[in-house]
């Protein structure tokens, strides 16, 4: 059941290691333009996904309710503290460790391929989508690690928990994930990815991690409003 997620994590680690090697040889201006390129691509990808919403009401209420819940729980603050503890445990002196971990985790996990791939993995033991995602994430991790450093590699920890959790849930609740629900999940995930792109381009700081409950709210609303 977890083969696809394991391969995904390995691809990110390999790509991240290559990125760390390039990090030492990249001039600052090159790293900056690479980072901006990732930000622009992320914006476009997120908008394409967000436009797949079947019901705009599900999209807006998922973001609003999910954001309120996320701020109340303070998910981003908790993840930052855990990231800083991990940084101390491994003895890293990287100034961008937490940013690299959280940016990579969000980029790798809130997209439609992460959700659909994990669902297919849990329902049908079909790893093909996660294998394709692994190739894309591997190349993305090269660019991210070359800009943000070693924190990118450690994003595989929450990734394995997240994707593995979806696979387990899908396996235990077969038939729940209808095309409508998957479509709404994709749209909400796309809007979160737009937020990541805005952060990468330093347009405005958006606490995207605190919006993660929106994905769960999207499932609930899609069930009741279908």
N, C-alpha and C positions, 0 to 999 in steps of 0.2 A: 504493500500500500504506500510505503514512503520512499520507494525507489526514485520516483521523479523528483521529490523534494531533496533527497540526498544528492542526486546528480546536480541539481540546481545549486546547492550549497557549494559543492566541489568546484563547479564552474566559476562561481563568484570568487572563491578563494584563489583559484589559479589566475583569473583575470586581475584580481586585486594585487597579487604578488608581482605580476608584470607591471601593473601601474605604479607600484612602489619603486620598482627598479627605474622606471621612466621618470619618476618624481625627482630623482636626484639629478637627472640630465636635462630636465625641461627648464628653460628660462621662464621667469615669472610672467612675462607677456604672453608666452605660449600657453601656460597653464590657465591664464585668465581668459583667453579667447576660447579655449577648450571648454571651460566651465560655462561661459556664456552660450556656446553652441549647445551644450547639454540642456541649459535652461530653456532655450528657444524650442528645441525638439520636445522637451517635456510639456511645454505650454500647448503646442500643436496636438500632441498625443492626447493630452487630457481633454482638450476641447472636442476632438473627434469622438472620444468616448462619452463625454457628457451629452452630446447631441443625440445619443441613442436612447434617451429617456422616453418611455412610452407615456408617462404621466408626469408633467412638470410639478404637480402638487407633491408627489412622492419625493421628488428631488429636493424641492425647497424645504419641505417639512423635515425630511431626513437630516439635512444639513443643520437646520435651526435646532431641532430637538437634540440631535447627536452632539452638536457643539455645546449646548447648555450642559448636557450630561458630562461631556469630556472636560469642560472647564470646572465643573463641580468636583469631579474626581481628581482633576489636575494630572491627567495622564502624561502630558509632556514633561511636567516637573518631576514626576516619579521616574520616568525613563531617563531623564538627564542625570538624576542622582545615581541611578543604577549604572549608567554609562561611566560616570566619574569614578564610581567604586571599582568598576572593571578596569578602568584606565590605571588606577593605583595598583590593582592586583598584578597587572602585567608589567607595571613599571614604565609605562609610556610617557614621554614628555611632549607628545604632539598637542599643539594648541587647537587643532581641528578634529580631535578624536571623536568627541561627542557629536559634532556636526556631521562628520563623515558617517558615523554609525546610524544616526537617526535619518539623515537624508537618504542614504542607501536603502535602509529598511523600508521607508515609505515608498520610494520609487520602485523597489522590487516587489512590494507586497500588495499595494492597493489597486493595481491594474487588473484588467479583466482576465489576463492570462493566468495570473496567480490564483484568482478565484475559480475560474472555469477549470484550469488545469488540476487544481487540488480536488475539486468536486469530481471530475472524471477519474482521478486517481482513487478516490474513496468509493465511488459508485461502481466503476467498471474495471478498476485496475488498469486504466488506460493512461500510460505515461507520456504519450506522444506530445501533448501540448506543453507539458512541463519540460520535456527535452528541448523543444523549440525555444521556450522561454529561457532555458539554461544557456543556450548559445547567445541570445540577445543580452542577458544579464552579465554573461562573461565579458563581452566586449564593453558593456556599459561600466562594469567595475574597473576596467583598465583606465578609462577616462576619469572616473570618480576618484580612484585611489591615487592617480597621478596628481590630482588637485587637492584632495582632502586627507590623504594619508591612510594610516593603518586602521583607523576606525571602520573603514569600509569592509574590511575582512570580517570584523566581529558582528556585522549586521546579519550574518548567517545564523546567529543564535536566535534572535527573535523571528527570523524568517522561517526556520525549522519549526518553531513552536506555532507560529501563525498558520502556515500552510499545512502542517501536520494536523493541527486542530480542525481545520476546515475539512480535511480528508476524513478524519475520524467522525466528525459530525455528519458529513454526507453519507458515510457508510451506515451510521446508526439511524438516519432519518431518510431513507430512500423514498423518492417521489416528491419531496418537499420542494426541490429546486426546479421549478417550472421555467420555461423560456421567459415568461414575464418577469419573474423574480430575478433571474440572471441578468436580464436587460436593465432592470432598475439598479441592481448592484453595480453593473458596469458603468452606468451613468453617474452614480454617486462617487464611485471610485475615480472616474474621470475628472470630476470637479475637485477632488482632493489632489489629483496629480497637477491640475492647473495651479493650485496653491503651492505645490512644491516648486513648480516652474517659476512662479513669482518670487519665492524665496531664493532660488538659485540665481536669479537675475538681480537680486537685492532691490527689487522695486518696493516691497513692503514686507515686513516680517509677519507671517501668518502661522499661527500655532496649529499646524496641520494635524499633528498627533492627537490633539484634543478633539479633532473632528472624526476620529476613527469610529466612535460609536454610531456615526451616521450609517455605516454599512449594515449594522444590526437593525437599526430603525427602518432602513429601506426594505429589508426582508419583511418585517412586521407590517409595515404600511402596504406593501405590495400584496400581501396575503389578504388583508382586510378590504382593500380598495379594488381588487381585481374584478 
